[in-house]
């Protein structure tokens, strides 16, 4: 592909990503993969260059731009070499004009910026929300650092996380699948709030594909019982093979029906030592990986998510044994999904209390604990540990 053809490809992909964000379609990574699957002539350097252009444009626009061309024009204003690729060639974009529509530069949509500021996340922290995320992995407890560091000599131990390593971007982790799991340092840290240990009964109520389930099972030394649940069949189906690779036999999965979860959980009422709730959320803490997600979030969607979170907390409450713990986690930096949810739960459930959390990353916030990309170099999370009355 010529430089001009790469620019045109980026414009076409951005058009698709903008439409998907508006209509609730596929994520940017998926759209990029589909685009190149249909264009086998594009080599690895072409794919990498186009991808970098696409994500540079996404990160430059706080609000969804009017078009992919408008987004690329914004980049071209500051890059003469990129501007030169608007040459009108056979596979390139049309030349730039003086009255060309150009996207407005920014970091976050205006209404989300206001919500972040209410949560104490000021504009000085916003650029870190959309920086490229590092590649973090979690070592299984029985895997020695020496073995892994011999395999990846450039790996760095993550301070405070004895099983956490940060690898150079692009490192192939497939060769050590099972021994290590790709997991952001923040995700590793909030999993520690469960204080899971051998012999416990743990319910992971929103397990998804099981990243935190595996961390909990490893902390338990493979002894006890983990019931991993989700309403998404496709995501949950990925957990069993991952657990098998990790040598974790204590995990069982249950597919739940939305709004009818208790029907499948009747035998677990008041039995769990820990109920771990990694609740569906806006993902404002994970924009480093999915920067176009900030174009997808609307006030209405946030309201639906907070209602779902409150519902999941009510389901979780019924599963915790007397004196047990409910650990609530969201990968969000908004108080509406974090501290406000926990405060509302505590107001509505007499006898429940919030326990202090001591984690190697983050800082106390209200009745919980928060990690932020700017301060901690991780994805953003809010976590609270709530104790049931005895």
N, C-alpha and C positions, 0 to 999 in steps of 0.2 A: 504494500500500500504506500502511496505517496504521502507526504505530510499533509497535503490538501485533502486526500481521501480519508486520512485519519480524523481530521477535523470534521468532515462531513459525517463520518460514522458517529462521532461523539454527539453531534447535533441531533442525529436521528435517534440515538439512544436516549438523550435527554428529553426529547419530545415524548418518547414512550414512558419514561420514568415520571415525568410531570403528569401525564394523563393517568398513570397508575396511582399516583399519590392522590389525585383528585377523585378517582373512581373506586379506590380501595382494591387496586389490582396488585400484581406481583411486586416483590421487592426489587431494588435496583440490581443486586447481584444475580438474581434469577433472570431478569430481563437481559442483562449483559451476556450471561451464559447462553441463553436462547439465541441471541443475535449472532454470536460467533459460531454456534452450532450449525447455523444455516449458511455460514460464510467460511467454508473450510480453507479458502485461499489465504485467509489472514494468518500470518505467522505469529509466533509467540511474542516477538517484539512489537508487532502491530497491536496485538490484543492488549499487551501491557501499556503501550502508549495511549491507546484510546481509553482504556480504563482510567488511567491517571488524569486524562483530560476531563472525563466525565465527573470524577469525584472532586477534582479541583473546582469545577463549575458548581457542583452541588454545595460544596462547603462555602462558596463565595456568596451564595444567595440565601439570606435569612428567610425571606418569603418565597414561595414557589414562583419562578419566573413565568412570564407569558409564553415563552417558547424556548426550545433548546438553542436556537440561534441567538436569542437575546442573552441567554446565559453565557454562550461562548463569546459573544461580542464584549461582554463585561471583562472576560479574561484577556481578550485581544487588545483592549485599551491599554493594558499594562505590559504587553508582551509583543514587541515588534515582529519577532519571528512567527508567532502565532497569527498575527494580523496579516502577514504576508501569505498565509495559506488560503485566505479568502480570495482566490485568484480566478474564479470562474472556469477552472479547468473541467474536463469531462466528468471527473468523479469528486470534484471539490465544491465548496460552497461559493455562492455568488459573491462578487466583490462587495466590500463594505461601502455604505453610502453615508453621507453626512447627516441624514435624518434617520439613521438606523435606530430602531427600538433597542434599548440596552437595559438589561436587568439591573435592579437596584441592589447595590452591595449591602450585606448585612450578615448577622450571625444567627439571630433567632427571630421568629415572627413576633410582632409587637405585643400581642396579648399574652404570649408565653413569657416574654421578657418581663412583663408586669408580674406574672405569677412567680417567676423565679426571684424577683426582687422581694416580693412578700415573704419568700422562703429564706431570705438572707443570702441569695446567690446573685451578686451584683455583676454589672457588665464587665468588670475586670476578670471575672471567672468564665465568661461565656466562650471565649476562643478555645479554652481547653475542652469544652463540651464536644467540639467537632474536630479536634485533632485526630490524626490516625492512631488507632489503638495499638499497643504492643502485643506481642504474642506471649501469653503466659500459659504455663502448664502446671498441673498438680501431680506430684509423684505419689504413687501408691506407697503406703507406710512401710511395706516390706521391701521396697526398692531402694538400694543405697545410692546416695548422692554420687559416690565415686564412679559407679557404673554409668550413670547418666552423664556426668561431666566428662567422662572419657569419650562418650559417644558424641556429646555436644560441648566441646571445650570452650565455646564462646558464651555458654549459658551463665546467667547471673542468678544467685540466690536472692529471692525477694525478702528484704528485711522483715522480720516478725512472722514470716510464714515458712516454717521449716520444710514444708513439702512443696513450696512454690518456687518455680524457676521462670525467669524471663529469657526468651530465646530471640535471636535475631529474626527480623521479619522475613518470612518466606521459608523458614526452616521446615523441612519435611518431618512431621511427627509420626507418620504412618508406621515407620519401622519399629516404633516402641509403643504401639497401640496396646492399651490394657495396663502397661506399666506406668504410663502417664496419660492424663486426660487434659485436653485443651480447656482451660478454665481461667477466666480473668481473676487477678489477685483479689479484687473486691468481692467477687462471688465466693472465692475461697474463704475470705475473712468472715462474711456474714454467715456462712455455714457453721462457723465455730460457735455462733450464738446459740445453736441448738444444744451444745454441750452433750452430744450423743456419746454413749459409752456402751460397752459390752453388756448384752443381756436385755437391753431396752426393747420396748415396742414403740416404733416410730411410724407415724403416718406422714408421708409427703403428699400433701393434698393437691398440689398443682405441679406435678412432677415434670411434665413435658417430656423431653427426651432423656431426662435423668441425670444431668450434670451434678446437681446438688445431691440427688439420691446417692450417687456413687461416693461423693465426699462424706456423707453421713454414714454410709455402710463401712467405709474405710476407717472412720473414727471409731466405729463399734468393733473393729477387729474381726468383722465377719461373724459376730455372735449376737443373736437376738432376732428381731423381725422388723422388716421394713415393708410397709404396704404403700406402694407408689401408685398414685391415682391421677387421672386427668380425663378431660372430656374430649380430647383430641386423639382419635385412634391412631392416626399416622405418626404423630410425635411419640406417643406412648409405645408404639411398636418398636421404636429404635432402642428402647431401654434394655430389653432382655439380652440382645447380643452384646451390648456394651458391658452389662453386668457380667456376662459369661467371660468376655475377654479380660475383665478385671479380676476374675476368680471370686466373684461375690455371689454366693448362693442364697443369701437371706432375703433377697428382694422378690416380692410378688407384685404383680400389677393388677389394677382394676380400672376398667373403663367406666366412667360415670356419665349419666345423662344430665345435661344442664337443667338446673332447678329441681332435679329429682335425685340429687346425690345421696341423700340419706337412705334411700331404698337399697343401695348397694353397700352401705356402710353400717347397717343395723347391728351387725355382730361386733362392731368396734366401739359402740357407745361407751364412753367413760372408761376406756381401757388403755389409752395411749399415754406413755410417759412423756412423749413429745409429739405435738402436731406441728409440722413445718409447712408454712403457707407462703410459697413464692408466688404472690398473687399476680393475676393479669394486670398490666399497668400501661402507662403511656410510653414507657421506655425512654424518658428524657435523660436517664443516666447512661444510655447506650448509644447515643448519637454518634460517638466516635466510630462505631462499626456500621451504623445505618443512618448517615446524616440526612438522607431524604425523609426519614421518619418525622422530622419536625415539620415537614409540609403536610403530613397526613393528619396530624393532631388538630382537632377542632374543639371548641367548648362543649358541643353536644357529645362528641366522643369521650371527652374527659368525664362528663357527667355519667355516661353509661358505664365507664370503667370504675368510677368510684362506687356506683351502685353495686356492681359485681363484686368489688372488694368487700363491701359491707356484708353481702350475702355469703361470701366464702368464709368470712370470719364467724358468722353465725353457725355455719355447718361445722367449722373446725371446733368451736366451743363445745359442741355436743360429744366430741370424741376424746377430750382430755380427761384423764383420771383425776380425782381429787388430789391436789398438790402438784399436778403435772404442769407442763409448760406448753404454751402456744407461741411459736416463733413466727412473727409476721415480717415478711420481706417484700419490698418493691424496688425495682431498678428505676426509680423515679426520684427526682429532686424536688417535686412539688409537694407542699404541705397538704394539699387536698388529698393526696394518695398516701402520705406517710403519717406525720405526727397528728394531723387532724383525724384521720381514720382511727388511730389508736386511742386518742382522747375520747372519741365518740363511743368506741367499744367499752372503754372503762366506765364511762358514765352510765351505760346501759346494762352493766353486769356487776351487780353488787358482790363484793368479796374478792373480785379479781384485782391484781396489782401488777405494776410494771417493775421488773427486776433490773438492777443496774447491769450494764453490759461492759465487759472489759475485752476489747478487741485490739489487735496490733495496729490497726489502721482506723482512721476516722475519728470522730469526736461526738460527745453526747449532744443530743438534741431533744428537748422535751422529755417525753417518756421513752425515748429510744436513742438511736445512734445513727449518724450519717457519714457516708463516705462521698467525696466529691472528686471529679477528675483533676481539678486545679490543685487541690491540697494534697491528695493522696496518690495521684497518678494511676487511678483505677477507674472502672466504670462507677457511675453514681448509684448509691443504694441508701435506703432507709431500712433499719431493722429494729424491731422491738421484741423483747422477751416478756411475755405475760404469764403470770402464775395463777392457776385456778385455786379457789378456796379449798381448804382441806375438809 
